[in-house]
């Protein structure tokens, strides 16, 4: 005899019983133990004797307090009695993949890229071309597109070997420098987008070693970002310094942090302004066959130092400072354009995309000639600077009232 409702109840309970039977045999099938793998925090690629040299910065588990824990676990702890937290190993091959295979043959544990933070491209390799090399990194299943990318002054391997005093590794130091956003900051995803863009040009931060002062500790070598490496068609064609890098960031609408110091003509001394907010609009025009670009840059600044003894409550004083800051901004942008647009002829500013969006038909007809058109694009810079806050003290606190310029 079938109990009424049993069939309906069995259809409801059967899936629950099946789930209960499966749970005991389920587990972390893809779990990886630290004892089974080596974590790579940074990689460097160089050109050596017509071959690719791949260097990997590997985390030492004992030195970083690691133990029996899974890859997803929250490892931690301090150093291990003075042991270096990382070591660098290198191998050469015809390609990155070939070098990687040879590198794995030298190491007893499986190399794991899932924690990769930084890619450093050697200067020599950058000049010969990077497209075929980033192809491997973009295809690698463990490589992450949000890793930070740099071009080194000299060999990339030397950057990986630096043991900075404030961070556990040079990878951490490089990443923190990039995140400060005082200069160029690019990820692998952004690099791939630039290389596939309309102009095929790219810009990457340039990183270099800072040796210790004379008589200092050898292991106190640090890193710093110093300018921007400019690429055209996948090859590095030049380098611009920190000052011009800021101009490039203004054009690209990527400026985040900056401090400028100006010398007011009406007073002796200097005034420093700190950037609070910024925005740049790229407005393309095509008039009678002439390609033009208007750059509208707007900055909101605060006064962080008044060494010119100016009365910052006076509207005329604020207006004068704003005008000088606008002139400084415009000059900085024009200098960057002169260096990159006229000198290197590399469109790292996004002009091609701007013209493509606004004039799709004209762009389709002219895109094959963009390398010839771009250096002759007429650019006008229109800067506006607004000073909002003079700081906690509106008048110079340590200057007699009769010496304050109003």
ZIFEN-V396881 format. One record per run of one state. SS is the DSSP state (@ for helix, = for strand, . for the rest). FROM is the first residue (numbers start at 1). LEN is the number of residues. Records with the same first field share a line. If there is no record, write none. Layout:
BEGIN
SS->FROM-LEN / FROM-LEN
END
This chain:
BEGIN
.->1-5 / 24-9 / 49-2 / 60-10 / 71-15 / 94-2 / 107-3 / 113-5 / 122-1 / 129-2 / 140-8 / 153-3 / 161-9 / 181-6 / 196-5 / 211-7 / 221-1 / 233-2 / 241-1 / 252-7 / 263-8 / 288-2 / 307-3 / 311-4 / 345-6 / 359-1 / 375-3 / 390-11 / 404-1 / 406-1
@->6-18 / 34-3 / 96-11 / 123-6 / 131-9 / 156-5 / 170-11 / 188-8 / 218-3 / 242-10 / 315-30 / 351-8 / 360-15 / 401-3
=->33-1 / 37-12 / 51-9 / 70-1 / 86-8 / 110-3 / 118-4 / 148-5 / 187-1 / 201-10 / 222-11 / 235-6 / 259-4 / 271-17 / 290-17 / 310-1 / 378-12 / 405-1
END
